[in-house]
């Protein structure tokens, strides 16, 4: 009986999981790499630019903005366009 209930719950869950995993044709792909104390961003297929756009985003000191919430460079994504965000970590995250 418990195995049957788990099977009934697993089938719709896995169907939804694999449906959401499909990579549609996105306008922009953003790669966010978490480092120990900062984030690196990379726009992978930015239209009109031959090279990839890369930048690092560091936290600002508490006296310059909201403590632990403000960064020196903000990540900007387009509105109302399909954007794929790839998130990974290069080491332990504290940011």
C-alpha positions as CSV (number, residue, x, y, z in Angstrom):
1,X,0.0,0.0,0.0
2,X,2.7,2.6,0.9
3,X,4.6,1.7,-2.3
4,X,1.5,2.3,-4.4
5,X,0.9,5.7,-2.8
6,X,4.6,6.6,-3.5
7,X,4.2,5.5,-7.1
8,X,1.0,7.6,-7.5
9,X,2.9,10.6,-6.2
10,X,6.1,10.0,-8.2
11,X,4.6,9.8,-11.7
12,X,3.1,13.3,-11.8
13,X,6.0,14.8,-10.0
14,X,8.6,13.3,-12.4
15,X,6.4,14.3,-15.4
16,X,6.4,18.0,-14.2
17,X,10.1,17.8,-13.3
18,X,11.1,16.7,-16.8
19,X,8.7,19.1,-18.5
20,X,10.2,22.1,-16.7
21,X,13.8,20.9,-17.5
22,X,13.3,21.4,-21.3
23,X,15.6,24.1,-22.6
24,X,13.5,26.4,-24.7
25,X,14.9,29.0,-27.1
26,X,16.0,31.7,-24.7
27,X,17.0,35.3,-25.7
28,X,19.8,35.5,-23.2
29,X,21.8,33.0,-21.2
30,X,23.3,34.3,-17.9
31,X,25.9,32.2,-16.1
32,X,26.2,33.1,-12.3
33,X,29.3,31.7,-10.6
34,X,29.4,31.9,-6.8
35,X,32.8,32.4,-5.3
36,X,33.6,32.5,-1.6
37,X,32.9,36.2,-1.1
38,X,31.6,37.5,-4.4
39,X,29.6,36.5,-7.5
40,X,30.8,36.4,-11.2
41,X,28.3,36.9,-14.0
42,X,28.7,36.0,-17.6
43,X,26.3,36.8,-20.4
44,X,26.9,33.9,-22.7
45,X,25.1,34.8,-25.9
46,X,24.7,38.5,-25.6
47,X,23.4,39.8,-29.0
48,X,25.6,42.2,-30.9
49,X,28.8,41.4,-29.0
50,X,31.5,39.1,-30.3
51,X,33.0,38.4,-26.9
52,X,31.2,37.2,-23.7
53,X,30.4,39.9,-21.2
54,X,31.9,39.1,-17.8
55,X,32.0,41.0,-14.6
56,X,32.4,40.4,-10.8
57,X,30.0,41.7,-8.2
58,X,31.5,42.5,-4.8
59,X,29.6,43.5,-1.7
60,X,29.9,47.2,-0.7
61,X,31.1,48.2,2.8
62,X,28.3,48.9,5.3
63,X,28.9,52.6,5.2
64,X,28.2,52.9,1.5
65,X,24.9,51.0,1.4
66,X,22.6,48.5,3.0
67,X,24.8,46.0,5.0
68,X,25.4,42.8,3.1
69,X,22.8,43.6,0.4
70,X,24.4,46.2,-1.9
71,X,27.0,45.3,-4.5
72,X,29.2,47.4,-6.7
73,X,27.9,45.9,-10.0
74,X,24.3,44.8,-10.5
75,X,23.2,41.9,-12.7
76,X,20.7,43.1,-15.2
77,X,18.3,40.8,-17.1
78,X,15.8,41.8,-19.8
79,X,12.1,42.1,-19.0
80,X,9.5,40.0,-20.7
81,X,12.1,37.8,-22.5
82,X,12.9,34.2,-21.9
83,X,16.2,34.1,-19.9
84,X,18.2,31.0,-19.0
85,X,20.2,31.3,-15.8
86,X,22.9,28.8,-15.1
87,X,24.1,28.8,-11.5
88,X,27.2,27.1,-10.2
89,X,29.7,27.4,-7.4
90,X,33.5,27.5,-7.7
91,X,34.1,27.0,-4.0
92,X,32.4,27.4,-0.6
93,X,29.8,30.2,-0.7
94,X,29.6,32.9,1.9
95,X,28.2,35.6,-0.4
